[in-house]
Amino acid sequence: MDPTPSEVACFEAGIKFGSLYHQFAGTPVSPDSADSLARAMEEAIENQPYCESVTVSVRTDALRQAIEDADADYTELTGRFLDVAMVIEYEGVTVETSMAMEGDYPLMQVEDLRD
């Protein structure tokens, strides 16, 4: 059985979130580099097929706090510092997705699915 266009659109969203998260997790980041890193993440993921838009926001207040509690002038990027939204379009289906922290876990979820 072939997947439906909605199933493919959701699968594509999952692939892009996996790529975004696992490609950039661990990247050294500071408040000064946060915006450029967010733009690089957006541009990298937008290169992938069916990706209409990606918005990455770095939680700079949390980032500053983590750096204040550490010995370095930077920290490693993790999901707790990110808010991400993505729009995927595949064969007339639009899926809007997001990533935000739920407790200690970066939860990636479908927000809306339209045919």
N, C-alpha and C positions, 0 to 999 in steps of 0.2 A: 504494500500500500504506500502510495506517495504521500509525503507530508502536505498539508494544506499551506497556502500562502501565509496564513496567520502563524502557523507553527514554524515555518521557515523564518519569518520576521523575528519571532521571539528567540529562536535559535541564534540568529545573527546578532541580536542584541547581547545574548550571553557570551558569544565569542568575543565581541568587542569589549565587554566589561572584563572578561578574563585577561585579554591582551592588555588593556589599560592598567589594570591593577597589578598584574604580575610582571609587566615590563618595567613599571616605575616604582614599585614597592622597594624600599631600601635606598632609593636615590637620596644623596645628601641634599638637604633643603634648609634654607634660612628664611626669615622674613624678607630679606632683600632679594632672594632668588625665587620666591614663591610664585609671583605673577608670571615670570618667564617660564617657569616649569609648568604651570597650569596651561599656558598657551601652547607649549611644546606638546603636552599630552593631548590637547584638543586637536591640534594639527596632525599629529601622528595617527590618531584613531580615525579622523575624518578621511584619511586616505583609503580606508577599507571600503569594500563594496557595500552599497545600500545605506551607508551612514549619511544622513542628512545634516545632523548637527550634534556637537558635543559641547557641553559647558562644564568646565571644571573650576571650582572655587576652593581655595585653600583656606582653612580656618586659621588665620594668622594669630589670633589670640591664643588658641591652644598651642600653636607652634612656638610662640614666644614663651609661654609657660613651660613647655617641655625643655626649651633651651636654657631657661633660667635655672631649672632643676638639674642641669647636666654640667659637665666640665668643658664642653666644646661650644663653638659659636654656631653650630648647626645641629640638626638631628636627622634621623632617617625618616623618609616619607612612609607613612602607613595610612590605612583607611580612616583612622580617627582624625586625620587632618583634612579630609576631603569631603566635598559635596559634589556629586556628579549627576548630570542629566544628559540623556542621549535620545535622539530621534532616529529611528530606522524606518526606511520605506522599502517595501518589497512587493512587487506586482499588485499595486493598489492598496496595500495594507500599510498602515502607519502604526508603529508601536513607540510609545513614549515610556522611557525607563528612568530610574534614578538609583543612586547609591547613597546611603547615609548610614551612620552607625546605629545599630540597635544593641545597646549594652556595649560589649567589647567586640562585636562582630560587624564588619562592613556588609550590610545587607543590600543586595542588588535586586531590584524588583520592577515589575511591569506596573506602570501607573495608568496607562490607557492603551487600548487596542481598537483601531478603527479600520473598517473595510471601505 
